Amino acid sequence: MKLHFYGTGASEGVPALFCECKYCKQIRKMGGKNYRMRTCVQLDNDVLIDFSMDGYAQTLFRNLDLTAISHLLITHSHDDHLYPLAITQVIPPKAFYDRERVLNVYGNDKSIHKISDIIACSVNSQAEIEKIMNNNYLGIDNYLKLNLLTMYEEFYIGKYKVLPLPANHDKKELCMIYIIQDKEKTLLYGHDSSMFQENTWKELKRYKFDCVVLDCTMVEETGIFDGHMGLPDNIKVYQRMIEEGMASENTKFISTHFYHGFNPVHERITPIFKKEGFIAAYDGMEIIF
């Protein structure tokens, strides 16, 4: 498997839009790997995980090729993970094709409805809205298919088996983390989330992971933001996975989703995370495992 990180920042991005904190001022001068767009990761050739308002910029400046993407997994409906307007532009006349081309989107009820609501802005009747929800409006299913997921129910996308599990992120929503497998490798895509709840751990114990991607919003801090982790929490996940056989010394542990206010300068945090057995992700990073 190969992961390409197009965005490794938290909801504000790094540097944050209006921020004048000392870290954002410094990062604006430094540039390079210190610039962090909102979360987006590509798995191998045709699977994307999350798609934010930075998606268009990622196509221009990070070489994200959306024409290659057939499957889009959404972890939850927050704006830094789901920008529905851009997703609906796969439908003509926003885009044209000389081939059959369907974008399959997978997510929870809030995510799916958020996309449907954008399409529904152009219709008036309840009957038309119901057609949208059933992928039958104006031939939409020829270009965009919305797939409502059920927690703990496995499904297949191409060669991958995917299992959605509960994240510990937002009590108002069934946020998801994903276990993704092919015939050789197993990936845990584990954010946004604070420390996993025991019902999630119960499922994780059934697997041995080759790669684990974790929320590290608070960088080296912990206990400040609900629904997120920092490096101390990541270390606890690492230790439990090693101790209980879910991971080994060969497992790649990756931290991402960094918040601007905790000084996520790449050159500073890389050795700190490496010492603890973690890779600090940056925009443009590729990992093969």
N, C-alpha and C positions, 0 to 999 in steps of 0.2 A: 504494500500500500504506500501511497505517497500523499502527503498533506502539503498544501500550499496556503500560507497565511496571507490573505489580502488585507486584513485589518486586525489589529491587536489592542485597540484602545477601548476604554469603557464608553459610556453613553455620550460623553462630551467630546470624545476624541482627544488627541494630544498633539499640539497644545489646544486647550479649550478655546472656543470661539471668541469670547469676550474677556477672557481671563488675563489678569495682570499679576498673577502670583509669580514669585521668583523662579519657579520651575518652568512655567510656560514662557516667560521672558527668555530664559536661558535656552530652552529648546528651540524657540523661533530662530535664534542665532546659530544653533548647532546643526539643525536639519538632519538629513540622512536617516538612519535607523531610529532616530528619536521621534520622528513624525509617526503618529499612529492613527489610522482611520478606524472607523467603527467595525465591529466584529464581522468577519467573513472568512470562511475556509473552504477550499476545494479539495475533495477527495478524488484522487486519480484523475480520470479524464472528464467525467460528465456528471459528477455529484457536487452540489454546492450546499454548504450548511450556513444558513442565515444570510440575509441580504438587506442591508440598511440603506439609509439615505446617502451613504457614500458609494453606493454601487456604481453610479455613472462615472465618478472620479476614478474608481478602481479599474474601470475598463480603459480609461484614458492614460492613467499614470502607473498602474500596476499590472497592465497586460492581462486583465481578466477578460476572457473570451466567452461571452454569454451565449454565442451561437453554438458552442460545444456542450452546453449544459442541458441535460434532459431531466434531471431530478433536483429538486430544491427541498431540503429539510429545514423546517423552521422550529427553533427551540421554544419560542414564546412570542407574544405579540408586541412586546415593547419596541419602541420606534428605532432603537439602535440595533435591532435584530430583524425587523420586518418593515419594509417600505413598500406598501401594497401598490401604490400608483405605478411604480416602475415595473412591477411584475405584470400588471395588466397590459403593459405596452408590448407584450409578446403577441397580442391579438391584432390582426390587420384592421384598419389601415395604418396602425402605429408601426407595423413591421411587415415586410413582404418576404416570401420564400419561393425558391424554385425546387423545393423538396417537401416531403412530409416532415412536420416538425411540431412536437408536442412537449410542452413544459409541464412536468408533473410536480405539483406542490403538495407537501405533506406537513400537517401540523395539528394543533389542538383546535377546539371550537372557536376560541377568540381569534386565532390567527386566520382560520378559514373564513370566518365572517368578516373580518377586516378587509380581506381581499374582495369578497363578494360585494361588500358595501360600496367599494369604489366603482365596480361595474354597474351596480344598481343606481348610481347617480344619474344615469342616462335613461332610466325607465321609470314608469309611473305606477303600474298596477301591481298588486300582490302576486297575481298569477305570473307576471314577468319575473318578479324577484324569485319566486319558487323555481322557475325555469333555470335561472342563474345558479341557484343552489344545487340543482340537479345536472349541471353542466350541459344544458340544452338550449341556451340562449344564443341565437344567431350563429350557431355552429361553433360556439366557444370551445367545445370539447375537441375540436380539430387542432387547437393551439394551446389550450390551458386546461389542465385537469386538477381539480381541487380534491385532495384526499384527506378526510377527517380521520385522525388516528385515535386509537383506544389504548390507554395505558396498559402495559404488560402484554399487549398482543403483538406478536412478531409479524412482520410483513417483508416482502421481497421487493427490491428495486434492482433490476438487472442481475448482476452476479452477487449482490450483497443481501444478507439477512440483517434486518434492523429490528431492534427491540427498544421501544420508548419506555423510560422509567421516570418516576417523579423526581423532579428537582426540588430543592428547598429554597425557593426564591421569592415568590409572590403568592400570598395566601388567597388572592382574588382570582387566581388563574392556575390551571393545571400545567405548569411549566414542565418541560421535558428535557432530560438528558438522553443520549442515545448510545446503545451498544451496537456497533456495526461490524459484521464479520464477512469475510470471503472464505474460500476454502483453506487459506493458509494463515491469515492474520485476524486479530481481534482488537478493535479500537473502542475506547470509552471516550466519548465527547461529553464532558461533564460540566458544562456551564451554560447559562448563569446558575449558580447555586452556592449556598453556604454549605456547611457540613451535611453530608447526606443523612437522611433519616434511616432508621433500622429496616423499614420495609424495602428501601432501595438497596441497602447493604445485603439483605437476604438474597436478592437477585444477583448482585455483583459477585457474590461468593461462588456462583456456578461457573465462573469464567476465569481464564488466565489471560491477562491482557498483554499485548505487545506494545501498545501505546496508550497513554492516558493524558488527556488534555483537561486542565482544570482552571476554574475561575480564580484569578489572583488580583482582583480589583484593588485591594488595599496594599498591594506590593509587600512591604515587610511588616505591615501593621495587621491587627486583627480586632474584631469586636466593635468596629466603628459603623459599618454599613450593614443593615440587615439584608439577608439574602445573598451575601457575597463572601468570598474568602480572601485571605492574604497568605503570604508564605508560611506563617506558623500553622495555618489550617491545612495548606497543601502538604506540609511535612507530616501532619497527623494522618492524612489520607494515604500518603506514601507508606508510612510505617505500618498501618493496619493492613494494607494490601500485601506488603512483603510478608508480614507475620502470619497472615491467614492464607497465603498461597495464591492470591489473585494476581500477583506480579512477581517478577524476579529481577536479578541484577541486570538483565538484558532489556527490561521494559524501559521504554522512553517515557519520561514524565515531563510534560510541557506546561508551563504557566503562561496565561495570557489574560486579556481583558483588563489592562492596567489603567488606573485612574490618574489623571494629571497631577493631582494635589499631593501625591506621595513620591514625587521625584523619580519617575520611571525612565531615567536616562539610561540608554542601552549599555553604554560602556561602564556605568556604575553598577547596574543590577546584575549583569551577566555573570561576573565572578561570584557574587553573593549567592545566586541561585545554583550555579554549578557546584559550589561547595556542598550544597544540600541534596545534590542528585537531580536537579531540575534544569531544563532548558528554558531560558527566558525568551519567549517568542518575539519576533519583530515583523513588521510588514515586509513581505517579499520572501520570508523564510520558507524553505522547502525541507521537509523531513521524509526520508524513506525508511520504512521499517518492515 
